Amino acid sequence: TLLRWLAGLPLVGGAEVRGEAILDGVRFSGLPTERRRIGMVFQEPLLFASMSVLENATFAMRMRLRLSKKECRQVGLKGLAQVGLCERADDGVQGLSGGEQQRVAFLRASLGEPRLLLLDEPFGALDAELRVRLQELVLDWHAHAQVPLIFVTHDREEAARLATRVVEVSGT
């Protein structure tokens, strides 16, 4: 609920949130969703089936930053190379493994220069080895981008590995 509210997505199940979200002096809880510059990675990658791997990876960047097609391609290929998917740039997303899809979803969220990155159980369905590799990807990106992120997980080890601060919430 918190992540959906921060991102400006519809809340489900009659949930209601009151308050304001302010980041770096900008009150973004009142901004339209498209102007918040928030990246989000869900447990399911939610890629666009009609787009190539590269088009999916650069989608937010194209929408937010209004770069030329050539600039988007250069930045997108560099990002895909960093996550080991450069050779799949022009492929459709249907043939990607779950881990490959999550790497593309992460690139889509992070290449658009978000003010805040929200991650909702993004590695929950992955095997242990791939999970650790993608955690390292997030840590490297965070160290470079210096963008706050909120990471939701039920895995205490994952929380301890990734967090600078841990908040435990019990369901009611």
N, C-alpha and C positions, 0 to 999 in steps of 0.2 A: 504493500500500500504506500509506504513512504517513497519508494523509488518511483512508482507510477505518479504520485503527486508531484515530486520534484521535477520529473520529466514533462509534466503537463499532460499525461495520458489519462483517459477516463478511469475512474476508480470502479471497482467491481464489488458486488455484494452489498450495496448500500453503504459502503464505507464513506466516511466523511473526515476531512482533515481541516483543522482551523489553524491559522497562523501565517507566518511569512517566511520565505526562504531568501536569505541575503548572502551573497558571496562576493567578496572584494568590493563591498559597498553598493553592489547592484541588487536591487530587489527583483529577483526573477520569477517569483511565484505569481506575480501579476502579469508577466509577459506572455504573449501567445507562445505556444509550444515551439513553433518554428524559429522564434527569435531567442530562445533560451541558450542555444549552443551547448546542449547537453548530449553526450554520447551515451549510448546504452547497449549493453551486451546481455542478452537473455540466455537462459539455459538452452533453448532451441535457437539455432543461428538465425532463423527467419531471413534467409537470403531471397533475392528476387530471381525466380526461375528463368525469367525471360532475358536476364543479363548475364554477361560473361563474368568470370572471376574478377577481372580487372574493373569492370563496370560496377560490380557490387562493392569492391574495396574502396572505390573512389566516389561512391554515390554521395555521401555527406559532404565530402570536400567539394564536389561539383556544385551542390546545392548552396552551401554556406559561403564558400570562398570565391565563387564565380571566376575560377581560373580557366584559362584556355584549355582546349582538349589536349593540346601537346603538353602543357604543364601538368595537367592531371595525370596523363599517361606516364610522364617521367617520375613524378612523386609516387604514383601507384606502383610502378614497376620496382622502384627502390624499396618500397614497403613490402611488396610481395617477395623480393629477394631476401629481405631480413627475416621473413617467416618461412622461407624455403618453398615458396610457391610461384616463383617467377616463370617457370616453364609451363605453368597452368593458366597464365594470364588470359589467354583467349578462349579457354575451354568454358563450357557451361558448368554450372555449379552442381548439376545432378550427379555427376560422376565423382564428386569429392567425398572423402571419408568424413566422419563426424569431426575429427580433429582439424582437418583441413577447412571444413566449413566454419568452425569456431575461429580459426585464425583469420579468415576473410571477414567474419563478423566483427572481430576485434579491430581489424584495420579500418573497416567502414566507420566504426565509432571513434577511432583515435585520429585518423587522418584529417577529419573535419575541424581540427583545432578546437576541441570542446573546452568549455570553461570548467566542466565537471564531468567525470566519467562514472557511470553507474553500472555495476556488474551484478547480475542476479543469477547466482548459481551457474556461472558460465562453464564450469568444468565438471559439473556433476555427473554427466553421462560418459566421461572419458576414462580410459584406463590410467593406471597410476603413473606410468612413465610419461605419457603424453600430458597428463595433468600437471606434472612437475615442470615440463618444458614450457607449457603455456603460462604457468605461474611466473617463471623466469622472464618470459616475454613481457608480462604485465609489469613486473618489477623494473625491468630495464626501461620500458617506456615511461613509467612514472618517474624514475630518476632523471631521465632526460627532459620530459615535458613539464615537470613540476606542476601538474594539474591535480587537484584533489580528486580522490575517488572514493566511492562507497561500494564496498564489496560485501554482498550477502552470501553467506555459506552456512551450512549445517556442520561442516567439517572443522573441528577445533584445531587440528594440526594445520590446515590450510589457513585458517584465521591467524594463527600464531606466526606462520611463515610470512604472510603478506601484510599484516597490519602494523600500523604505528600506534593504533589505539583500537581496542576491542570493546564492543558494546554487545552484551548478551541480552536478548529479549526472549521472554517466555511467552508461549501462546496461551490464549485464554479460551 
